[in-house]
């Protein structure tokens, strides 16, 4: 079994000067097979004056899910299975019930899910959030054909943006039209880190730096 790690992230501001909405998502390049879109993980608004803080916890136990999508947002999952890098699973359907097979050895360095549910289905990759029964989605593969598979080499590279155009669990079907403020491989960070969100009053530019 892979070594599972947890990363606790704290983003904070104090007297930012203007209201700003911080967005976190795993939308970097993901080598593999299948058309995929990133999913918004966290969104939080920081006020213009006084202290504000957002906490986010990532756990590296990955999972495949059969997501439930409404109006471009992932609102739940019909089923899910925990999976480790180098394993594969198969999605099937019996009556109205979806299920994933017990993960078996697959391609080293990759996660793989094959759709054998009979029709085109959405499949998502997520991670197990502490205290949650179902995974938090990070990537979705939409309309995966029957007897087709998705393969991904997932690295937990998290990105942060200031934008108010999205909401949590929204599927990102294009590039975010704001600059990347922060970009880190969570595996390379200590278990708990704190980051300061600041704004240059002269230029209007935001930045995120280690506290």
C-alpha positions in Angstrom: 0.0 0.0 0.0 1.2 3.5 -0.8 2.2 5.8 2.1 -0.8 8.1 2.7 0.1 11.7 3.8 -2.0 14.6 4.9 -1.4 18.3 4.1 -3.0 21.1 6.1 -3.0 24.4 4.3 -3.9 27.8 5.9 -4.3 30.8 3.7 -4.8 34.1 5.5 -5.0 37.8 5.0 -5.1 40.9 7.2 -6.3 44.3 5.9 -6.2 43.1 2.3 -7.5 46.4 1.1 -10.3 45.0 -1.2 -12.5 42.0 -1.2 -11.0 39.0 -3.0 -12.1 35.4 -3.6 -9.4 32.7 -3.5 -9.9 29.6 -5.5 -7.9 26.3 -5.2 -7.9 23.6 -7.9 -5.7 20.8 -9.2 -5.8 22.0 -12.8 -2.2 21.4 -13.9 -1.2 19.0 -16.7 -2.1 15.3 -16.0 -0.3 12.7 -18.2 -2.6 9.9 -19.3 -5.4 8.7 -21.6 -8.8 10.4 -21.8 -10.2 13.9 -22.0 -10.4 15.4 -18.6 -11.4 18.6 -16.8 -10.3 19.9 -13.4 -12.8 20.5 -10.7 -12.8 23.5 -8.3 -11.8 22.3 -4.8 -12.1 25.3 -2.5 -13.5 28.8 -2.8 -13.4 31.4 0.0 -13.9 35.2 0.1 -11.4 37.4 2.0 -12.7 40.8 3.2 -11.0 44.1 2.6 -10.3 44.9 6.3 -9.4 42.8 9.3 -8.2 39.2 9.4 -9.5 36.4 7.2 -8.5 32.7 6.9 -9.2 29.6 4.9 -8.2 26.1 5.9 -7.9 23.3 3.4 -6.9 19.7 4.2 -5.6 17.2 1.5 -5.2 13.5 2.1 -3.3 11.5 -0.5 -5.6 8.5 -0.5 -6.9 8.6 -4.0 -10.2 7.2 -5.3 -12.3 6.7 -8.5 -15.9 7.8 -8.4 -19.0 7.7 -10.5 -19.9 11.3 -10.2 -23.3 12.9 -10.2 -23.3 16.1 -12.3 -25.9 18.8 -12.3 -25.6 22.1 -14.2 -21.8 21.7 -14.6 -21.2 20.9 -10.9 -20.4 17.6 -9.2 -23.0 17.3 -6.6 -22.3 13.8 -5.3 -21.3 10.3 -6.4 -23.2 7.1 -7.1 -20.3 5.0 -5.9 -16.5 5.2 -5.3 -13.5 3.0 -4.6 -10.2 3.9 -3.0 -7.2 3.2 -5.3 -3.5 3.5 -5.1 -1.0 4.5 -7.8 -0.2 1.4 -10.0 -3.7 -0.1 -9.6 -6.7 -0.4 -11.9 -10.5 -1.0 -11.4 -13.6 -1.5 -13.6 -16.9 0.3 -13.4 -20.0 -1.9 -14.0 -23.8 -1.6 -13.6 -26.3 -4.1 -12.4 -29.8 -2.9 -12.7 -29.6 0.7 -11.5 -26.6 0.1 -9.2 -23.1 1.2 -10.2 -20.0 -0.4 -8.7 -16.3 -0.5 -9.0 -14.3 -3.7 -8.9 -11.7 -4.3 -6.2 -8.5 -2.6 -7.4 -5.9 -4.9 -8.9 -2.3 -4.4 -10.0 -2.1 -2.2 -13.1 0.5 0.0 -14.8 3.2 1.3 -12.6 2.9 5.0 -11.9 -0.7 5.3 -13.2 -4.3 5.0 -12.1 -6.7 3.2 -14.5 -10.5 2.8 -14.6 -12.3 0.9 -17.3 -16.0 1.5 -18.1 -17.9 -1.7 -18.6 -21.3 -0.3 -17.5 -22.8 -0.6 -21.0 -23.1 3.1 -21.9 -21.0 6.2 -21.9 -20.4 7.2 -18.3 -18.5 10.0 -16.4 -15.6 8.9 -14.2 -13.8 11.1 -11.7 -10.6 11.0 -9.7 -10.7 12.4 -6.2 -9.1 12.1 -2.8 -10.6 11.0 0.6 -11.2 14.0 2.8 -11.0 13.5 6.5 -14.4 12.6 8.0 -16.1 12.3 4.6 -17.6 9.0 3.3 -17.2 9.9 -0.4 -14.1 11.4 -2.1 -13.5 15.1 -3.0 -13.4 15.2 -6.8 -10.3 16.7 -8.5 -10.6 15.6 -12.2 -13.5 14.4 -14.2 -13.5 12.3 -17.4 -16.8 12.9 -19.1 -18.6 10.5 -21.4 -16.1 7.6 -21.2 -17.2 5.0 -23.8 -18.2 1.5 -22.9 -15.1 -0.8 -22.9 -12.9 2.3 -22.8 -10.7 3.4 -20.0 -9.2 6.4 -18.4 -5.6 6.4 -17.3 -3.9 9.2 -15.3 -0.6 9.9 -13.6 -2.0 12.1 -10.8 0.4 14.4 -9.0 -1.1 16.7 -6.3 0.0 20.0 -7.8 -2.4 22.6 -6.3 -2.9 26.0 -7.8 -4.4 29.1 -6.3 -6.2 32.0 -8.1 -8.1 35.1 -7.2 -11.3 35.0 -9.1 -15.0 35.2 -8.3 -16.2 33.4 -11.4 -16.5 29.9 -10.1 -17.9 27.9 -7.2 -16.8 24.8 -5.3 -17.2 21.5 -7.2 -17.7 23.3 -10.5 -16.2 21.6 -13.6 -13.5 23.8 -15.3 -14.1 23.4 -19.0 -11.5 26.0 -20.0 -8.5 27.9 -18.6 -9.1 30.2 -15.6 -8.8 33.8 -16.9 -6.7 34.9 -14.0 -3.0 34.5 -13.3 -1.8 31.6 -11.2 -0.8 33.1 -7.8 0.5 29.9 -6.2 1.6 26.5 -7.5 2.9 23.7 -5.3 3.2 20.0 -5.3 1.6 19.1 -2.0 3.8 16.0 -1.6 6.8 18.3 -1.3 5.4 20.5 1.5 5.5 19.9 5.3 2.3 18.5 6.9 1.1 22.0 7.9 1.9 25.3 6.2 0.5 28.8 6.4 0.4 31.3 3.5 -0.2 35.0 3.4 -2.4 36.5 0.7 -1.5 40.2 0.1 -2.3 42.9 -2.4 0.0 45.6 -3.7 -2.1 48.8 -3.4 -0.1 50.6 -6.1 -0.4 47.8 -8.8 -3.5 45.9 -7.6 -1.5 42.7 -7.9 -2.0 39.8 -5.5 0.6 37.5 -4.2 0.8 34.5 -1.9 3.9 34.0 0.3 4.9 31.6 3.1 4.1 33.0 6.5 
